[in-house]
Amino acid sequence: MGEFVAECADSWGLAYFLRKSLQGDDLVAEASHWMQRVAGAEDAGAWRDAALAMLCIGQEKLGLDMLHYAVQLNCHYRLRHGTDASLRLLMLMNPGTLDSYTPVECLLDDLPVCVLQSYLPADRPLRSEDLPDHDLLWMAVAESPAQRPVLQRLQQELAHWPRPVINPPERMLTFQRDQVAACLEGIKGLCVPATRSVLRSELEQQAFWTGEYLIRPLHSQGGHGLARIASADDLHDYLGQLDDAAFYLSEFVDYRNVHGWYGKMRIALLNGEAYPCHYAFSEHWMVHYVNARMYDDPARRQLEADWMIDFEAWNQPYRAIWPEIQQRLGLEYVLLDLAELPDGKLVLFEADPAMVAHRMDSAEYFPYKQAPMLRLQQAVLSWLMKKAAAA
């Protein structure tokens, strides 16, 4: 490969907008600024950043239209941070919403890595000579029903890639929720709720579990369309709100802790080692960090701080679990969402390399996160540099 075969447009990228959001900046005003900037312009980087801004505030249709226009102007982008770094990481992406790719740039923010991002060509095969030169390729296309044909196509196109490939497509194709549940079943100390995919027609004709269960559309990410079903009436009402043809069903596990809260932790696995990312607590069974009142409640932050600061002690009983998970999933880097049951057993909600991890939280509110997340960043950087050096 020659030096930068493809010319890149400069872009701030998702990490820029995530940081602003976590700082409490007005993203609507930010999006408006970018809309004004691209008016009448042909600046691919500005169009892409405007698209990301619109996607961040939930304007998906407009954001996707703008993103597709940006990709018409240029498929290749260089993030503005780390442009002078010697390690060049190329993220291979497919144009789509924010959950359609692995946002690894958020974890690499502020690290000495030149992050390049290329969108797949829709009208021709992927060729190395058409891409920016790079030391590593991170296959960042996330698994979803819509993207499975893309991943299947990439199996052939990346089979003999001249640079190391992280998260190869043949492994990502195994990350359907029901496949992950089956893959990780039987690990000692880990509860993996039984999960299966069902058609709407099956749901309309018969009952499945007699107890409570969770339901979500096949394409669902981030809790969109996720509901807790306790009766036939609940299911009838749920199906009346959606027109999806297929869904995932999984057992509902009551994971309230000794404080009466639902607590959900995110752990990064890298080569069999566990790194804490966050631990959110909520009165509601569907826990998301952004709505769990972690900013509002010092008591919840103290629980998270205790866990992150004393993670090594907490982790002792679970050390054998992580390499087993990693070996079965077949990826060197993956993120897990879990809960700890009162009896000490862990329950797994999700395993996916496409979830977000970052070190952008406020040092004022979350001083205890800085050191653990820096350790994860440094571990990832060391791993990437070793892979590049060994190529």
C-alpha positions as CSV (number, residue, x, y, z in Angstrom):
1,M,0.0,0.0,0.0
2,G,1.2,3.5,-0.8
3,E,1.2,6.4,1.5
4,F,-2.4,7.7,1.8
5,V,-3.8,6.5,-1.5
6,A,-7.2,8.1,-0.7
7,E,-7.4,11.8,0.3
8,C,-9.2,12.3,3.6
9,A,-11.5,15.1,4.7
10,D,-10.9,16.4,8.2
11,S,-13.8,15.8,10.7
12,W,-14.4,16.3,14.4
13,G,-16.3,13.0,14.6
14,L,-18.6,11.5,17.2
15,A,-16.2,11.9,20.2
16,Y,-16.4,15.7,19.8
17,F,-20.2,15.7,20.2
18,L,-20.2,13.2,23.0
19,R,-17.8,15.3,24.9
20,K,-20.0,18.4,24.4
21,S,-23.1,16.4,25.5
22,L,-21.4,15.2,28.7
23,Q,-20.2,18.8,29.4
24,G,-23.9,19.9,29.3
25,D,-23.5,21.9,26.1
26,D,-26.6,22.6,24.1
27,L,-26.4,20.1,21.2
28,V,-29.5,21.6,19.5
29,A,-27.6,24.9,19.2
30,E,-24.5,23.0,18.1
31,A,-26.5,21.3,15.4
32,S,-27.9,24.6,14.3
33,H,-24.4,26.0,14.0
34,W,-23.3,23.1,11.8
35,M,-26.4,23.5,9.6
36,Q,-25.5,27.1,9.0
37,R,-21.9,26.2,8.3
38,V,-22.8,23.7,5.5
39,A,-25.3,25.9,3.8
40,G,-24.1,26.3,0.2
41,A,-20.8,24.6,1.0
42,E,-19.2,21.5,-0.5
43,D,-17.0,20.7,2.6
44,A,-17.3,17.0,3.1
45,G,-16.0,17.1,6.7
46,A,-18.4,19.8,7.7
47,W,-21.3,17.9,6.1
48,R,-20.3,14.8,8.0
49,D,-20.1,16.7,11.3
50,A,-23.4,18.3,10.7
51,A,-24.9,14.9,10.0
52,L,-23.4,13.6,13.3
53,A,-24.8,16.6,15.1
54,M,-28.3,15.9,13.8
55,L,-28.1,12.2,14.6
56,C,-27.0,13.1,18.2
57,I,-30.2,15.1,18.7
58,G,-32.4,12.4,17.3
59,Q,-33.0,13.9,13.8
60,E,-32.3,10.6,12.1
61,K,-33.8,11.1,8.7
62,L,-32.2,14.5,8.2
63,G,-28.9,13.2,9.7
64,L,-28.8,10.2,7.4
65,D,-29.6,12.3,4.3
66,M,-26.8,14.6,5.2
67,L,-24.4,11.7,5.9
68,H,-25.1,10.2,2.6
69,Y,-24.4,13.5,0.9
70,A,-21.1,13.8,2.8
71,V,-20.1,10.3,1.7
72,Q,-20.9,11.3,-1.9
73,L,-18.4,14.2,-1.5
74,N,-15.8,12.0,0.2
75,C,-15.8,8.5,1.7
76,H,-12.7,9.0,3.8
77,Y,-12.2,11.1,7.0
78,R,-9.4,11.9,9.3
79,L,-10.4,12.9,12.9
80,R,-8.8,16.1,13.9
81,H,-7.2,14.7,17.1
82,G,-4.1,12.7,16.8
83,T,-3.3,13.5,13.2
84,D,0.4,13.6,13.9
85,A,0.5,10.3,15.6
86,S,2.5,7.5,14.1
87,L,-0.1,4.8,14.7
88,R,-2.8,4.9,12.0
89,L,-6.0,3.1,12.8
90,L,-8.6,2.8,9.9
91,M,-12.2,2.3,11.0
92,L,-14.2,0.6,8.2
93,M,-17.9,1.8,8.5
94,N,-21.2,1.6,6.7
95,P,-23.3,4.8,6.5
96,G,-26.0,4.6,9.1
97,T,-27.3,5.7,12.5
98,L,-25.0,6.0,15.5
99,D,-25.7,2.4,16.6
100,S,-24.6,1.0,13.2
101,Y,-20.9,1.0,14.0
102,T,-18.4,0.6,16.9
103,P,-17.6,4.0,18.3
104,V,-14.0,3.2,19.2
105,E,-12.9,6.8,18.5
106,C,-14.7,7.8,21.8
107,L,-12.3,5.5,23.7
108,L,-9.3,6.6,21.7
109,D,-10.0,10.3,22.2
110,D,-6.9,12.1,23.5
111,L,-4.6,9.2,22.7
112,P,-1.7,9.3,20.2
113,V,-3.6,7.5,17.5
114,C,-4.4,8.9,14.1
115,V,-8.0,7.7,13.5
116,L,-9.1,7.4,9.9
117,Q,-12.7,6.5,9.0
118,S,-13.8,5.1,5.6
119,Y,-17.3,4.4,4.5
120,L,-17.8,1.3,2.4
121,P,-18.4,1.8,-1.3
122,A,-21.9,0.7,-2.3
123,D,-21.2,0.2,-6.0
124,R,-17.9,-1.7,-6.1
125,P,-15.8,-4.2,-4.1
126,L,-13.6,-2.9,-1.3
127,R,-10.0,-2.7,-2.3
128,S,-7.0,-1.7,-0.2
129,E,-5.6,0.6,-2.8
130,D,-8.7,2.7,-2.6
131,L,-8.3,3.4,1.1
132,P,-6.1,5.6,3.2
133,D,-2.9,3.9,4.2
134,H,-3.1,2.4,7.7
135,D,-1.4,0.2,10.2
136,L,-4.5,-1.5,11.5
137,L,-8.0,-1.9,10.2
138,W,-10.9,-1.9,12.8
139,M,-13.9,-3.5,11.1
140,A,-16.4,-1.2,12.8
141,V,-19.7,-2.3,11.1
142,A,-22.0,-3.5,13.9
143,E,-24.1,-6.6,13.7
144,S,-27.8,-6.0,12.9
145,P,-30.3,-7.6,10.5
146,A,-29.9,-4.7,8.1
147,Q,-26.1,-5.0,8.1
148,R,-25.8,-8.8,7.9
149,P,-25.5,-8.7,4.1
150,V,-22.7,-6.1,4.5
151,L,-20.8,-8.3,7.0
152,Q,-21.3,-11.3,4.7
153,R,-19.8,-9.4,1.8
154,L,-16.9,-8.2,4.0
155,Q,-15.9,-11.8,4.9
156,Q,-14.6,-12.3,1.4
157,E,-13.2,-8.7,0.9
158,L,-11.2,-8.8,4.1
159,A,-10.2,-12.4,4.0
160,H,-6.6,-11.6,2.8
161,W,-6.3,-8.0,3.9
162,P,-2.7,-6.7,3.9
163,R,-3.0,-5.2,7.4
164,P,-4.2,-6.8,10.7
165,V,-8.1,-6.8,11.0
166,I,-9.7,-6.2,14.4
167,N,-13.2,-7.6,14.9
168,P,-13.4,-9.6,11.6
169,P,-16.8,-9.9,10.0
170,E,-17.1,-13.6,10.4
171,R,-17.0,-13.1,14.2
172,M,-19.3,-10.1,14.2
173,L,-21.9,-12.2,12.4
174,T,-22.2,-14.4,15.5
175,F,-23.3,-11.5,17.7
176,Q,-27.1,-11.9,17.3
177,R,-28.6,-11.9,20.7
178,D,-29.9,-15.4,20.6
179,Q,-26.5,-16.7,19.3
180,V,-24.6,-14.9,22.1
181,A,-26.9,-16.3,24.7
182,A,-26.4,-19.9,23.4
183,C,-22.7,-19.4,23.0
184,L,-22.2,-18.3,26.6
185,E,-24.6,-20.7,28.2
186,G,-23.1,-22.9,31.0
187,I,-20.3,-20.7,32.2
188,K,-20.0,-21.2,35.9
189,G,-21.0,-18.1,37.9
190,L,-22.7,-16.4,34.9
191,C,-26.4,-16.4,34.3
192,V,-27.3,-15.9,30.6
193,P,-31.1,-15.4,30.2
194,A,-32.5,-17.8,27.5
195,T,-33.1,-15.8,24.4
196,R,-34.8,-16.7,21.1
197,S,-36.1,-14.9,18.0
198,V,-39.8,-15.3,17.1
199,L,-42.1,-14.0,14.4
200,R,-45.0,-11.7,15.0
201,S,-47.3,-14.3,13.7
202,E,-46.1,-16.8,16.3
203,L,-46.6,-14.3,19.1
204,E,-50.1,-13.5,17.9
205,Q,-51.1,-17.2,17.9
206,Q,-49.7,-18.6,21.2
207,A,-48.2,-17.8,24.5
208,F,-44.5,-18.5,25.2
209,W,-43.1,-18.2,28.7
210,T,-45.7,-18.2,31.5
211,G,-43.6,-15.8,33.7
212,E,-42.3,-12.4,32.9
213,Y,-40.1,-11.9,29.9
214,L,-38.5,-9.1,27.8
215,I,-39.3,-8.4,24.2
216,R,-37.6,-6.2,21.6
217,P,-37.5,-5.9,17.8
218,L,-34.6,-7.7,16.2
219,H,-33.0,-4.5,15.1
220,S,-33.3,-2.9,18.6
221,Q,-30.3,-1.2,20.2
222,G,-30.0,1.0,23.3
223,G,-33.3,-0.2,24.7
224,H,-35.4,1.1,21.8
225,G,-38.6,-0.9,21.7
226,L,-37.6,-3.0,24.8
227,A,-40.5,-3.9,27.0
228,R,-41.3,-6.1,30.0
229,I,-44.2,-8.5,29.4
230,A,-46.1,-10.0,32.3
231,S,-49.4,-11.0,30.7
232,A,-51.2,-11.6,27.4
233,D,-52.7,-8.1,27.6
234,D,-49.2,-6.6,27.9
235,L,-48.1,-8.5,24.8
236,H,-51.3,-7.5,22.9
237,D,-50.7,-3.8,23.8
238,Y,-47.0,-4.0,22.9
239,L,-47.6,-5.5,19.4
240,G,-50.3,-2.9,18.8
241,Q,-47.6,-0.2,19.0
242,L,-45.1,-1.7,16.6
243,D,-45.2,-3.1,13.1
244,D,-42.0,-5.2,13.3
245,A,-42.2,-8.7,11.9
246,A,-39.8,-10.4,14.3
247,F,-38.7,-10.0,17.9
248,Y,-36.3,-11.3,20.5
249,L,-37.7,-12.8,23.6
250,S,-35.6,-13.3,26.8
251,E,-36.3,-14.4,30.3
252,F,-36.7,-11.5,32.8
253,V,-34.3,-11.8,35.7
254,D,-35.1,-9.6,38.7
255,Y,-31.7,-8.2,39.5
256,R,-32.5,-5.7,42.2
257,N,-29.6,-5.4,44.7
258,V,-29.6,-5.2,48.4
259,H,-30.4,-1.5,48.2
260,G,-33.5,-2.2,46.2
261,W,-32.1,-0.6,43.1
262,Y,-31.4,-2.2,39.7
263,G,-27.7,-1.9,39.0
264,K,-26.1,-2.4,35.6
265,M,-22.4,-2.4,35.1
266,R,-20.4,-2.1,31.9
267,I,-17.1,-4.0,31.7
268,A,-14.6,-4.0,28.9
269,L,-12.8,-7.3,28.1
270,L,-9.4,-7.1,26.5
271,N,-7.5,-10.3,25.9
272,G,-9.3,-12.0,28.9
273,E,-8.8,-9.1,31.3
274,A,-11.7,-7.1,32.7
275,Y,-11.8,-3.3,33.0
276,P,-14.6,-1.3,34.7
277,C,-16.3,1.3,32.6
278,H,-19.4,2.4,34.6
279,Y,-22.0,1.1,37.1
280,A,-25.5,2.8,36.9
281,F,-28.3,2.4,39.5
282,S,-32.0,3.1,39.0
283,E,-35.4,2.4,40.5
284,H,-36.5,1.2,37.1
285,W,-35.6,-2.2,35.6
286,M,-34.4,-0.7,32.3
287,V,-31.2,1.0,33.3
288,H,-29.4,3.5,31.1
289,Y,-26.6,5.6,32.4
290,V,-28.0,8.8,30.9
291,N,-31.3,8.5,32.7
292,A,-30.3,6.7,36.0
293,R,-29.9,10.0,37.9
294,M,-26.2,9.4,38.5
295,Y,-25.5,13.1,38.3
296,D,-28.3,13.9,40.8
297,D,-27.7,11.4,43.5
298,P,-24.4,11.3,45.4
299,A,-25.4,7.9,47.0
300,R,-25.5,6.2,43.6
301,R,-22.2,7.8,42.6
302,Q,-20.7,6.5,45.9
303,L,-21.8,2.9,45.0
304,E,-20.2,3.2,41.6
305,A,-17.1,4.8,43.1
306,D,-16.7,1.9,45.6
307,W,-17.0,-0.6,42.8
308,M,-14.5,1.1,40.5
309,I,-11.9,2.0,43.1
310,D,-12.0,-1.5,44.6
311,F,-12.5,-3.3,41.3
312,E,-9.6,-5.6,41.8
313,A,-11.0,-7.0,45.0
314,W,-14.5,-7.2,43.5
315,N,-13.2,-9.0,40.5
316,Q,-11.4,-11.8,42.4
317,P,-14.3,-14.3,42.3
318,Y,-14.9,-13.7,38.6
319,R,-11.4,-13.9,37.1
320,A,-12.1,-17.3,35.5
321,I,-15.2,-16.0,33.8
322,W,-13.6,-13.4,31.6
323,P,-11.2,-15.5,29.5
324,E,-13.9,-18.1,29.0
325,I,-16.3,-15.4,27.7
326,Q,-13.6,-14.0,25.4
327,Q,-12.6,-17.4,24.1
328,R,-16.2,-18.3,23.2
329,L,-16.9,-15.0,21.6
330,G,-13.7,-15.1,19.6
331,L,-12.9,-11.3,19.9
332,E,-9.9,-9.7,21.6
333,Y,-12.0,-6.7,22.6
334,V,-15.7,-6.7,23.6
335,L,-18.0,-4.9,26.0
336,L,-20.4,-6.5,28.5
337,D,-23.4,-5.2,30.3
338,L,-24.0,-7.2,33.4
339,A,-25.6,-7.1,36.9
340,E,-24.6,-8.7,40.1
341,L,-27.3,-10.8,41.8
342,P,-27.6,-10.9,45.6
343,D,-26.1,-14.4,45.6
344,G,-23.0,-13.1,43.8
345,K,-23.8,-14.6,40.4
346,L,-23.5,-12.3,37.4
347,V,-26.3,-11.9,34.9
348,L,-25.4,-11.0,31.4
349,F,-27.6,-8.5,29.4
350,E,-25.5,-7.9,26.4
351,A,-22.1,-8.7,24.9
352,D,-21.1,-6.5,21.9
353,P,-17.9,-4.7,20.8
354,A,-20.2,-1.9,19.3
355,M,-21.1,-0.4,22.7
356,V,-19.5,2.9,23.8
357,A,-16.7,3.3,26.3
358,H,-15.0,6.6,27.0
359,R,-13.1,8.8,29.5
360,M,-15.0,12.0,29.1
361,D,-17.1,12.1,32.2
362,S,-16.9,15.1,34.5
363,A,-13.9,14.9,36.8
364,E,-15.9,17.0,39.3
365,Y,-18.8,14.6,39.5
366,F,-16.9,11.4,38.7
367,P,-13.3,11.8,39.9
368,Y,-13.1,8.0,40.6
369,K,-13.6,7.2,36.9
370,Q,-10.5,8.9,35.7
371,A,-7.8,6.4,36.7
372,P,-9.7,3.2,35.8
373,M,-10.7,4.5,32.4
374,L,-7.2,5.8,31.7
375,R,-6.0,2.2,32.5
376,L,-8.4,0.9,29.9
377,Q,-7.2,3.5,27.4
378,Q,-3.6,2.7,27.9
379,A,-4.2,-1.1,27.7
380,V,-6.0,-0.6,24.4
381,L,-3.3,1.6,23.1
382,S,-0.6,-0.9,24.0
383,W,-2.6,-3.7,22.4
384,L,-3.0,-1.8,19.2
385,M,0.7,-0.8,19.0
386,K,1.7,-4.4,19.6
387,K,-0.6,-5.6,16.8
388,A,0.8,-3.0,14.4
389,A,4.4,-3.8,15.3
390,A,3.9,-7.6,14.8
391,A,2.3,-7.1,11.3
